[in-house]
Amino acid sequence: MEKLDRLLHIILLWAIAALIFAMMGITFTQVISRYVLENSLSWSEEVGRYIFVWITFLGMAAAFQSKAHIALDLLVSLLPAKPSRGLTVLNALLVAVVGLALVVGGVSLMTFGLHQRSAALGIPMYCVYVVIPFSGAALFYFALRAAWQKMASGGKSAS
């Protein structure tokens, strides 16, 4: 399972890096096109927006896996080991519920977007929405793994 965790996390990080690089390239091309060639690209803003949405959703799952989200852990740190572990497990399970809600809502959006097209590019909107259930599934998996690891460790790990 650790290998699957690392593989999924690496895939997420590489996808985010590629999307950031693509967004920078598109933005640079738009600036050159607008100010040097005096001809603005009609599609660059839309593509940039969709890439930003993808980066946000993929980043959510990757940040949870690497414990990079902001956490208010004053209460957890003041409690004894068992209640602290219980709150940490409850937190992970609540995050798993959010991941599951993203999967269900994302699939609903994808089916809604089957017959919709984007304004500038004309691409099917389900291509944009597919990131929502994917990132929700990754978040669900990572959150369940975190809850399981915390329960199995008996609260002994520093993470």
C-alpha positions in Angstrom: 0.0 0.0 0.0 2.9 2.4 0.7 4.0 1.9 -2.9 0.6 2.8 -4.2 0.5 5.9 -1.9 3.8 7.1 -3.3 2.9 6.3 -6.9 -0.4 8.1 -6.7 1.3 11.1 -4.9 4.1 11.3 -7.5 1.6 11.1 -10.4 -0.4 14.0 -8.8 2.7 16.1 -8.3 3.9 15.5 -11.8 0.5 16.3 -13.2 0.4 19.5 -11.2 3.9 20.5 -12.3 3.0 19.8 -16.0 -0.2 21.9 -15.7 1.6 24.8 -14.0 4.2 24.7 -16.8 1.4 24.6 -19.4 -0.4 27.5 -17.8 2.9 29.6 -17.7 3.4 28.8 -21.4 -0.1 29.8 -22.4 0.1 33.0 -20.3 3.4 33.9 -21.8 2.1 33.2 -25.3 -1.0 35.4 -24.6 1.2 38.3 -23.4 3.5 38.1 -26.5 0.5 37.7 -28.8 -1.3 40.7 -27.2 1.5 43.2 -26.8 4.0 42.2 -29.5 1.7 40.9 -32.3 -1.2 43.1 -31.2 -3.6 40.1 -31.7 -5.1 38.6 -28.6 -5.7 34.9 -28.4 -9.4 34.1 -27.9 -8.9 30.8 -26.2 -6.0 31.4 -23.7 -8.1 32.8 -20.8 -10.5 29.8 -21.0 -7.7 27.3 -21.1 -5.9 29.0 -18.2 -9.0 29.0 -16.1 -9.6 25.3 -16.7 -6.0 24.5 -16.0 -6.2 26.4 -12.7 -9.3 24.4 -11.8 -7.4 21.2 -12.4 -4.3 22.4 -10.4 -6.6 23.3 -7.5 -8.4 19.9 -7.3 -5.3 17.8 -7.9 -3.4 20.0 -5.4 -6.1 19.4 -2.8 -5.5 15.6 -2.8 -1.7 16.0 -3.0 -1.6 18.4 -0.2 -3.6 16.1 2.1 -1.3 13.2 1.3 1.8 15.3 2.2 0.1 16.9 5.2 0.5 20.4 3.7 -2.9 21.7 4.6 -3.2 24.2 7.4 -4.3 22.5 10.6 -5.5 23.9 13.9 -4.2 21.3 16.2 -4.1 23.1 19.5 -6.9 21.0 21.0 -5.5 17.8 19.6 -2.1 18.6 21.1 -3.5 19.4 24.5 -5.5 16.1 24.8 -4.2 12.8 26.1 -3.1 10.2 23.5 -6.3 8.3 23.0 -8.7 11.3 22.6 -6.1 13.0 20.4 -5.9 9.9 18.2 -9.7 9.7 18.1 -10.0 13.3 16.9 -7.3 12.8 14.3 -9.1 9.7 13.0 -12.4 11.5 13.0 -10.8 14.4 11.1 -9.5 11.9 8.5 -12.9 10.2 8.2 -14.6 13.6 7.7 -12.1 14.4 4.9 -12.9 11.0 3.4 -16.6 12.0 3.4 -15.7 15.2 1.6 -13.7 13.1 -1.0 -16.7 10.9 -1.5 -19.0 13.9 -1.9 -16.6 15.2 -4.6 -16.8 11.8 -6.4 -20.6 11.8 -6.3 -20.9 15.5 -7.2 -18.2 15.3 -9.8 -19.8 12.3 -11.6 -23.1 14.3 -11.6 -21.4 17.3 -13.1 -19.7 15.1 -15.7 -23.0 13.6 -16.8 -24.5 17.1 -16.9 -21.6 18.3 -19.0 -21.8 15.6 -21.6 -23.7 17.8 -23.9 -22.2 21.1 -22.9 -19.4 22.7 -24.8 -17.0 25.4 -23.6 -17.5 28.9 -25.1 -14.1 29.6 -26.7 -12.7 26.1 -27.5 -15.9 24.1 -27.9 -14.5 21.2 -25.9 -17.0 19.0 -24.0 -17.3 20.3 -20.4 -17.0 16.7 -19.0 -13.3 17.0 -19.9 -13.0 19.8 -17.4 -15.2 18.2 -14.8 -13.4 14.8 -14.9 -10.8 16.1 -12.4 -13.4 16.5 -9.7 -14.3 12.8 -9.2 -10.7 11.8 -9.8 -9.3 14.1 -7.1 -12.2 13.2 -4.8 -11.3 9.5 -5.2 -7.7 10.3 -4.4 -8.7 12.4 -1.4 -11.0 9.6 -0.2 -8.2 7.0 -0.5 -5.6 9.2 1.2 -8.0 10.1 4.0 -9.0 6.5 4.7 -5.3 5.5 4.6 -4.5 8.2 7.1 -7.3 7.1 9.4 -6.2 3.5 9.2 -2.6 4.3 9.8 -3.4 6.4 12.8 -5.6 3.7 14.3 -3.0 1.0 13.5 -0.2 3.0 15.1 -2.0 3.4 18.3 -1.1 7.1 18.2 2.6 6.4 18.5 3.7 8.1 15.2 4.7 11.7 15.2 2.7 12.4 12.0 
